[in-house]
């Protein structure tokens, strides 16, 4: 263990010991240290250089069936923090579900997932990368202005210690490059972007490639058309497909099931999607954006096939949510400040057998969706209605840009008709290939 992690571990251990002395029956403590640096540019000039550091800790204590949580800066006195947390717990209502996980669920052998890259990226290098990405984007025909480019580097250390004897730590790094540009003039302006985000600096996409892609994506949106209202086949670009998977993730979250706020409640073991759809959540992917050695409660991490050939197999569960549903946690506890919820890690819709080009050819005529906006998704009913833009598909090819339309359907129907292409990019924590579904309603002119 490096000195950075050992410092965090010692701090969390002192906090747990203080909770015991203050009268807690059980407790867990988290210590987090993060730092980041970013440079933003616009039209060849540096607009801002930002650097931030934070050093925080939180304590969760249990007194009988009562629980309370507090958070504070790392410089806070452990004894005072523990006494305050225990006093809060004693006057809290009983919580029949909260508590530390069973000891046999705790992670003991922590794998090396290669989540930390010690590369120090100077402000000068970040500036060079941001400027290079912007310059490449501005060089594309049709691009008229820049919305800005950026480059960033950061790291975070996470430590968890419990009164049950668990102690674990890991450190992760994150690097990024992005650029957004404008095509056209006046009311006919169009905007788009491209970015790259990786755990290791050397894995980042080249700045010039990022800029070129941003420029090309933006330029091809010029002079969009409106389409008449009708029923269509929809093909979702991977960017939008990731948001579709995000809706599925929310619908199979155990917290949503416990609150009865999902249209998939009661569907465990049933067919909820096309047999072509398999969804895997894998916290142990080396260098994965969502990878972790253990969950927010110290529970062992393991891959899960959430949906197997369309059949729902699991909810995302933390300890408390699992107990409320009379199930065991599956290591998906997510620490959010002083609260532990449930969530995914590296979640992906597995790829299909056809290329995006073959998928478009099979569709013939339809709508290729590259952007959605608005909040028209209701996970209680599954109703889906969002503003959209993209490209019209004619004769199996992208024919012309489309904007100012709305697409609508129901997620239950969309999942049952969904087909994946073979272009999955696993570098995102929520990853999906190009997806096709039907029928959907396009509301236009």
C-alpha positions in Angstrom: 0.0 0.0 0.0 1.4 3.4 -0.9 1.8 6.3 1.6 -1.2 8.1 0.2 -3.5 5.2 0.9 -2.0 4.4 4.2 -2.6 8.0 5.4 -6.3 7.7 4.5 -6.5 4.3 6.1 -5.0 5.5 9.4 -7.5 8.4 9.4 -10.5 6.1 8.8 -9.3 3.7 11.4 -9.1 6.4 14.1 -12.6 7.5 13.2 -14.0 4.0 13.7 -12.2 3.6 17.0 -13.6 6.9 18.2 -17.1 5.7 17.3 -16.7 2.6 19.4 -15.5 4.7 22.4 -18.5 7.0 21.9 -20.9 4.2 22.3 -21.7 3.0 18.8 -22.5 -0.7 18.4 -21.1 -0.7 14.9 -19.7 1.9 12.5 -17.9 2.4 9.2 -15.8 5.3 8.0 -14.8 6.6 4.6 -11.9 8.8 3.8 -11.5 10.4 0.4 -8.8 12.6 -1.1 -9.0 14.0 -4.6 -7.2 16.5 -6.8 -7.6 17.6 -10.3 -6.3 20.1 -12.9 -8.0 21.4 -16.0 -7.3 23.9 -18.8 -10.0 25.4 -21.0 -9.3 27.2 -24.3 -11.4 29.0 -26.9 -10.4 30.3 -30.3 -6.7 29.6 -29.7 -6.5 31.3 -26.3 -6.5 30.0 -22.8 -9.8 30.8 -21.0 -9.1 29.3 -17.7 -6.8 27.0 -15.6 -8.4 25.3 -12.7 -7.0 23.2 -9.9 -8.8 21.7 -7.0 -8.1 19.5 -4.0 -10.4 18.0 -1.4 -9.8 15.9 1.6 -13.0 14.6 3.3 -14.2 11.9 5.6 -17.6 10.5 6.7 -18.8 8.3 9.5 -21.8 6.1 9.7 -22.8 4.8 13.2 -25.3 2.2 14.4 -26.8 2.2 17.9 -29.2 -0.7 18.1 -31.5 -0.2 15.1 -30.8 3.4 14.9 -28.4 5.0 12.4 -26.8 8.4 11.7 -24.2 9.7 9.4 -22.0 12.7 9.5 -19.3 14.1 7.1 -16.5 16.6 7.8 -13.2 17.9 6.5 -10.2 15.7 7.2 -8.9 18.1 9.8 -12.0 17.5 12.1 -11.4 15.9 15.5 -12.4 12.2 15.3 -13.6 12.1 18.9 -15.9 15.1 18.4 -17.2 13.8 15.1 -18.0 10.4 16.6 -19.7 11.8 19.7 -21.9 14.0 17.4 -22.8 11.0 15.2 -23.7 8.7 18.1 -25.8 11.5 19.7 -27.7 11.9 16.4 -28.3 8.2 16.1 -29.7 7.9 19.6 -32.6 10.3 18.8 -33.2 8.9 15.3 -36.1 6.6 14.4 -35.5 2.8 14.2 -34.3 1.6 10.8 -35.0 -2.2 10.4 -32.9 -2.5 7.3 -29.7 -0.5 7.7 -26.6 -2.1 9.2 -23.2 -3.4 8.2 -23.1 -6.2 5.7 -22.7 -9.8 6.9 -19.0 -10.5 7.3 -19.0 -13.4 4.9 -19.9 -10.9 2.1 -16.9 -8.7 2.7 -14.0 -8.5 0.2 -10.8 -10.1 1.5 -8.5 -10.6 -1.5 -8.4 -7.3 -3.4 -7.4 -7.7 -7.1 -5.1 -5.3 -9.0 -7.3 -3.6 -11.6 -4.7 -1.1 -12.8 -6.8 1.9 -11.9 -4.0 4.3 -11.1 -1.6 6.0 -13.5 1.0 8.2 -11.7 1.7 10.3 -14.8 2.0 13.9 -13.9 0.5 16.1 -16.7 1.7 19.7 -16.6 -0.6 22.7 -17.2 1.5 23.3 -20.3 0.8 19.8 -21.7 -2.9 20.2 -20.9 -2.9 23.5 -22.7 -1.2 22.0 -25.8 -3.7 19.2 -26.0 -6.7 21.4 -25.6 -5.4 23.8 -28.3 -4.5 20.9 -30.7 -8.0 19.4 -30.4 -9.6 22.8 -31.0 -7.4 23.6 -34.0 -8.2 20.3 -35.6 -11.9 20.8 -35.2 -11.7 24.4 -36.6 -9.9 23.1 -39.6 -12.9 21.0 -40.8 -14.8 22.6 -43.7 -18.0 24.2 -42.5 -16.9 24.9 -39.0 -17.4 28.6 -38.2 -16.6 29.0 -34.5 -15.5 27.2 -31.3 -17.4 26.5 -28.1 -14.1 25.6 -26.5 -11.7 22.8 -25.9 -10.4 21.4 -22.6 -8.0 18.9 -21.1 -7.9 17.6 -17.6 -6.1 15.2 -15.2 -7.1 14.1 -11.8 -7.0 11.3 -9.2 -8.9 10.2 -6.1 -8.1 7.9 -3.2 -10.9 6.0 -1.4 -10.6 4.1 1.9 -13.3 2.2 3.9 -12.9 0.8 7.4 -15.6 -0.9 9.4 -15.9 -2.2 13.0 -16.3 -5.7 11.6 -12.6 -5.7 10.7 -12.8 -4.7 7.0 -10.3 -2.2 5.7 -9.7 -1.6 2.0 -8.3 1.1 -0.1 -7.8 1.9 -3.8 -6.6 4.9 -5.8 -7.8 5.8 -9.3 -6.8 8.3 -11.9 -8.7 10.0 -14.7 -7.6 12.0 -17.8 -9.7 13.7 -20.3 -9.8 15.8 -23.6 -12.7 17.4 -25.3 -13.8 20.0 -27.8 -17.1 21.5 -29.0 -17.5 23.6 -32.2 -20.2 25.4 -34.2 -21.1 25.2 -37.9 -23.3 27.6 -39.8 -24.3 31.2 -39.0 -27.1 32.9 -37.1 -30.3 30.9 -36.6 -28.8 28.1 -38.8 -26.0 27.3 -36.4 -25.4 23.7 -35.3 -23.2 22.5 -32.4 -21.6 19.2 -31.6 -18.6 17.8 -29.7 -16.2 14.9 -29.2 -14.3 13.8 -26.1 -12.0 11.1 -24.7 -11.8 10.0 -21.0 -9.5 7.3 -19.8 -8.0 5.8 -16.6 -4.5 5.9 -18.1 -3.1 9.0 -19.9 -1.5 6.9 -22.7 -4.9 5.5 -23.5 -6.4 8.8 -24.4 -7.4 9.5 -28.0 -5.1 11.8 -29.9 -6.1 15.5 -29.7 -6.2 15.9 -33.5 -8.5 12.8 -33.9 -10.8 14.2 -31.2 -10.9 17.6 -32.9 -11.5 16.1 -36.4 -14.3 14.0 -35.2 -15.9 16.9 -33.4 -15.7 19.0 -36.5 -17.1 16.3 -38.8 -20.0 15.5 -36.5 -20.9 19.2 -36.3 -20.5 20.0 -40.0 -22.8 17.2 -41.2 -25.6 18.7 -39.1 -25.9 21.8 -41.2 -29.2 22.5 -42.9 -31.4 20.0 -41.0 -34.9 19.2 -42.2 -38.2 18.7 -40.3 -40.0 15.5 -40.9 -43.8 14.7 -40.9 -45.4 12.9 -38.0 -45.5 9.2 -38.3 -44.5 5.7 -37.1 -40.8 4.9 -37.6 -38.0 2.5 -37.0 -35.4 4.2 -34.8 -31.7 3.6 -34.7 -29.8 5.1 -31.7 -26.2 6.2 -32.0 -24.1 4.8 -29.2 -24.1 8.1 -27.4 -27.9 8.0 -27.2 -27.9 4.2 -26.7 -26.0 4.7 -23.5 -28.8 6.9 -22.2 -31.3 4.2 -23.0 -29.2 1.7 -21.0 -29.2 4.3 -18.2 -33.0 4.2 -18.1 -32.9 0.4 -17.9 -30.3 0.7 -15.0 -32.7 3.0 -13.1 -35.6 0.7 -13.7 -33.8 -2.4 -12.3 -32.3 -0.5 -9.3 -33.4 -2.2 -6.1 -34.2 1.2 -4.6 -36.7 1.9 -7.3 -38.2 -1.6 -6.8 -38.5 -1.0 -3.0 -40.2 2.4 -3.7 -42.5 0.8 -6.3 -41.3 3.5 -8.7 -40.4 1.3 -11.7 -42.4 -0.3 -14.5 -40.2 -3.4 -14.1 -41.1 -4.1 -10.5 -42.3 -7.7 -10.1 -40.6 -8.8 -13.4 -37.7 -10.7 -11.9 -37.1 -13.9 -13.9 -39.3 -12.7 -16.7 -38.6 -11.7 -20.3 -38.2 -7.9 -20.3 -36.2 -7.4 -23.5 -35.5 -9.0 -26.8 -33.6 -12.3 -26.6 -30.7 -10.4 -28.4 -30.2 -8.2 -25.4 -27.8 -9.3 -22.7 -26.7 -6.8 -20.0 -23.6 -7.3 -17.9 -22.3 -5.3 -14.9 -18.6 -6.0 -14.3 -16.8 -4.1 -11.5 -13.6 -6.0 -12.1 -12.7 -4.8 -15.6 -9.0 -3.7 -15.7 -8.7 0.1 -16.2 -12.5 0.3 -16.3 -14.1 3.7 -15.8 -16.6 2.1 -13.3 -14.3 -0.5 -11.8 -13.9 -0.9 -8.1 -12.2 -3.5 -5.8 -15.2 -3.5 -3.4 -18.5 -1.7 -3.1 -19.3 1.3 -0.9 -19.8 -1.1 2.1 -16.8 -3.3 1.6 -18.8 -6.1 -0.1 -16.9 -8.2 -2.6 -17.1 -7.2 -6.2 -18.1 -9.7 -8.8 -19.6 -9.5 -12.4 -23.3 -10.0 -12.8 -25.4 -10.8 -15.9 -28.3 -8.5 -15.1 -30.3 -9.4 -18.2 -29.6 -12.7 -19.9 -31.0 -13.0 -23.4 -33.8 -10.7 -22.4 -34.6 -12.3 -19.0 -34.1 -10.1 -15.9 -31.8 -11.9 -13.4 -30.9 -9.3 -10.8 -31.6 -5.9 -9.2 -28.8 -3.6 -8.1 -28.7 -4.1 -4.4 -26.9 -2.6 -1.4 -27.2 -4.1 2.1 -30.1 -2.1 3.3 -32.1 -2.3 0.0 -31.4 -6.0 -0.2 -32.8 -6.6 3.3 -35.9 -4.5 2.5 -36.5 -6.7 -0.5 -35.7 -9.8 1.5 -32.6 -10.5 -0.6 -28.8 -10.3 -0.1 -26.7 -7.5 -1.3 -24.9 -8.2 -4.6 -22.1 -5.7 -4.0 -23.7 -2.7 -5.7 -23.7 -0.3 -2.7 -22.7 3.2 -3.8 -21.4 5.7 -1.4 -22.9 9.2 -1.9 -21.7 11.4 0.9 -23.2 9.9 4.0 -25.7 7.8 2.2 -25.4 4.3 0.6 -27.6 3.7 -2.4 -27.4 1.0 -5.1 -26.0 1.4 -8.6 -24.0 -0.1 -11.5 -20.3 -0.3 -12.1 -19.2 -1.1 -15.7 -22.6 -1.7 -17.2 -22.9 -2.7 -20.9 -25.4 -4.0 -23.4 -23.4 -6.8 -25.1 -22.8 -6.4 -28.8 -24.8 -8.2 -31.5 -23.7 -9.8 -34.7 -24.3 -7.1 -37.3 -22.3 -3.9 -38.0 -24.1 -0.5 -37.8 -23.9 -0.3 -41.6 -25.7 -3.7 -41.9 -28.3 -2.5 -39.4 -29.0 0.6 -41.4 -29.3 -1.4 -44.6 -31.8 -3.7 -42.9 -33.8 -0.7 -41.6 -34.1 0.8 -45.0 -36.1 3.9 -44.0 -36.1 5.3 -40.5 -34.5 7.8 -38.1 -30.9 7.7 -36.9 -30.9 9.5 -33.5 -27.7 11.3 -32.5 -29.0 13.5 -29.7 -32.0 13.6 -27.3 -33.0 16.3 -24.8 -35.7 17.0 -22.4 -36.9 15.1 -19.3 -39.7 13.1 -20.8 -38.9 9.7 -19.3 -41.2 8.2 -16.7 -39.7 5.1 -15.1 -43.0 4.4 -13.2 -44.9 3.8 -16.4 -42.1 3.4 -18.9 -43.4 6.2 -21.1 -40.6 7.7 -23.2 -40.9 11.1 -25.1 -37.9 13.3 -25.9 -36.8 15.9 -28.3 -34.4 14.6 -30.8 -32.1 15.3 -33.7 -30.2 13.1 -36.1 -30.3 11.9 -39.6 -33.0 10.4 -41.9 -32.3 6.9 -43.2 -33.1 6.3 -46.8 -32.2 3.2 -48.8 -30.2 2.0 -45.8 -27.9 5.1 -45.7 -27.8 8.4 -43.7 -29.4 10.8 -46.2 -29.8 14.2 -44.5 -29.9 15.8 -41.0 -33.1 16.1 -39.1 -33.9 18.3 -36.1 -36.9 19.8 -34.1 -38.7 16.5 -33.8 -39.9 14.4 -30.9 -39.7 10.6 -30.6 -42.0 8.7 -28.3 -42.7 5.2 -27.2 -42.8 3.0 -24.1 -39.5 1.6 -22.8 -41.1 -1.9 -22.2 -42.0 -2.1 -25.9 -38.7 -0.6 -27.0 -36.7 -3.1 -25.0 -38.7 -6.0 -26.4 -38.0 -5.0 -30.0 -34.4 -3.9 -29.5 -31.5 -5.2 -31.5 -27.8 -4.4 -30.8 -25.0 -3.8 -33.4 -21.5 -5.0 -32.9 -19.8 -1.6 -32.2 -19.6 -1.7 -28.4 -17.0 0.7 -26.9 -16.3 -0.5 -23.3 -14.4 2.6 -22.3 -17.6 4.1 -20.8 -19.0 3.1 -17.4 -22.4 2.8 -19.1 -21.7 1.4 -22.5 -23.9 0.4 -25.4 -23.5 -0.3 -29.1 -25.8 1.1 -31.8 -29.3 0.0 -31.0 -32.4 -0.4 -33.3 -36.0 -0.5 -32.1 -39.5 -0.2 -33.4 -42.1 1.1 -33.7 -41.7 4.6 -32.3 -43.7 7.7 -33.0 -42.0 10.7 -34.6 -43.8 14.0 -34.0 -42.7 16.6 -36.5 -44.4 18.9 -38.9 
